[in-house]
Amino acid sequence: MGRQWLQAKREVAGLKKGQMVGKIVKEIMVASKLGGPEPDANARLFAAVEKARRASVTRDVIERAIKKGAGIGGEKLLMDHIVFEGYTPHKVPVIVEVMTDNNNRTAPEMRLLFKKGQLGTPGSNKFLFDHVGLVEAHYADAAADIEGAAIEAGAQNVEPLTHAENDDIPEGVTGARFIAERADLHAVSQWLAKNGWTVVTSELGYVAKNFPDLTDGQRTEVGEFLTALDDNDDVHRVWAALK
């Protein structure tokens, strides 16, 4: 699904609590900016707020982040959402979502990061992906029926998800990635949350239609390229056609 390449990075670095909280707060602001300040009507914000609560982020911090993202009150999040398309080394398609307060800085940085690959123009490779709703969640029962849950929730597809692929999924539980129509994202998230599932991410994203065959050496090179992209402060999501 394009995010497993993060495993090595997570194993090596890990996130300290302060860094994790900062990342969660930014996600709350972005979710609020993109989808509005009401968690019950914004699936991405709902998941981010729940994650913040599990990380013991205070209610005041959560509320300030929501207001800042939505532009409520005196403090506003002045950021643009920009999507870059291109290819990694060995021609793996990649879509990069950026949140930036200075596109004059970000655009040259993206060109530099893509020197080992190829930066495309808008629309140059989106046709290689499906734009869908993605919900990642886990259930305490290790024998839970993910296919049954997907049908009940209204998802179009589902696949197992492990701790190695998303470290918000605890070991020893049932983890799953539910793929839904974009319009059904919120309904799927709500059904799962109301039926014993812990939703860790809920967002619009990209699923590759095909995955190129790579050697182990090529896969390592592509993983290093994607990690460099993800390390950029303005980069919010990286979607790649890499299993």
Secondary structure, DSSP 8 states (H G I E B T S, - for coil): ---TTHHHHHHHT---HHHHHHHHHHHHHHHHHHH-S-GGG-HHHHHHHHHHHHTT--HHHHHHHHHHHHT-SS-----EEEEEEEE-GGG-EEEEEEEES-HHHHHHHHHHHGGGSEE--TTSSGGGEEEEEEEEEEES-TT--HHHHHHHHT-SEEEE--TTT-TTS-TTSEEEEEEE-GGGHHHHHHHHHHTT-EEEEEEEEEEES------HHHHHHHHHHHHHHHHSTTEEEEEES--
